[in-house]
Amino acid sequence: MKLILTVIQDKDSNKLLNALVEHNFRATKLASTGGFLKSGNTTFMIGTEDIRVEKCLQIIKENCQSRDQLVAPVSPMGGNADSYVPYPIEVEVGGATVFVVPVEQFKQF
């Protein structure tokens, strides 16, 4: 058995959850916060048999695509803020960060 921990952008969470349920995967959905853009993320904990890991990874990949987004950069600390003009920059967001870890024991009460 494996535990798949998946961190995705909030925008993709409902789409992924629906796809997981459609393919009979059980998932626990947790709210989390990212560090780079300080925006909301969703973390899924998915327990599955070893033979279904690749199918789960395929579903995650299909439903959590990266995309470009414009963000306003933070002004520099300690510098001269008068000459700093914060032009929006384009960064890649979305996608998924996935950890697959072995489960030594599983019990459901």
For each residue, the residues with C-beta under 8 A, 3 or more apart:
1: 47 48 49 50 102 103 106
2: 47 48 49 50 53 100 101 102 103
3: 45 46 47 100 101 102 103
4: 44 45 46 47 48 53 56 57 60 98 99 100
5: 43 44 45 46 98 99 100 101
6: 16 43 44 46 60 64 96 97 98 99
7: 32 34 41 42 43 96 97 98
8: 12 13 16 41 42 43 44 60 64 94 95 96 97
9: 12 13 39 40 41 42 64 93 94 95
10: 13 39 40 41 42
11: 94
12: 8 9 15 16 42 63 64 65 94 96
13: 8 9 10 16 17 29 42 44
14: 17 18
15: 12 18 19 63
16: 6 8 12 13 19 20 44 59 60 63 64
17: 13 14 20 21 27 29 44
18: 14 15 21 22
19: 15 16 22 23 59 62 63
20: 16 17 23 25 26 27 44 46 56 59
21: 17 18 24 25 27
22: 18 19
23: 19 20 55 56 59
24: 21
25: 20 21 46 48 52 56 59
26: 20 46 47
27: 17 20 21 44 45 46
28: 44 45 46
29: 13 17 42 43 44
30: 42 43 44 45
31: 40 41 42 43
32: 7 40 41 42 43
33: 38 39 40 41
34: 7 37 38 39 40 41
35: 38
36:
37: 34 71 91 93
38: 33 34 35
39: 9 10 33 34 93
40: 9 10 31 32 33 34
41: 7 8 9 10 31 32 33 34
42: 7 8 9 10 12 13 29 30 31 32
43: 5 6 7 8 29 30 31 32
44: 4 5 6 8 13 16 17 20 27 28 29 30
45: 3 4 5 27 28 30
46: 3 4 5 6 20 25 26 27 28 56
47: 1 2 3 4 26 103 106
48: 1 2 4 25 52 53 56
49: 1 2 52 53
50: 1 2 53
51:
52: 25 48 49 55 56
53: 2 4 48 49 50 56 57 100
54: 57 58
55: 23 52 58 59
56: 4 20 23 25 46 48 52 53 59 60
57: 4 53 54 60 61 98 100
58: 54 55 61 62
59: 16 19 20 23 25 55 56 62 63
60: 4 6 8 16 56 57 63 64 96 98
61: 57 58 64 96
62: 19 58 59
63: 12 15 16 19 59 60
64: 6 8 9 12 16 60 61 94 95 96
65: 12 94 95
66: 92 93 94 95
67: 92 93 94
68: 90 91 92 93
69: 90 91 92 93
70: 88 89 90
71: 37 88 89 90 91
72: 86 88
73: 86 87 88 89
74: 86
75: 79 81 84 86
76: 79 81 84
77:
78:
79: 75 76 84
80: 83 84
81: 75 76 84
82:
83: 80
84: 75 76 79 80 81
85:
86: 72 73 74 75
87: 73
88: 70 71 72 73
89: 70 71 73
90: 68 69 70 71
91: 37 68 69 71
92: 66 67 68 69 95
93: 9 37 39 66 67 68 69
94: 8 9 11 12 64 65 66 67
95: 8 9 64 65 66 92
96: 6 7 8 12 60 61 64
97: 6 7 8
98: 4 5 6 7 57 60
99: 4 5 6
100: 2 3 4 5 53 57
101: 2 3 5
102: 1 2 3
103: 1 2 3 47 106
104:
105:
106: 1 47 103
107:
108:
109:
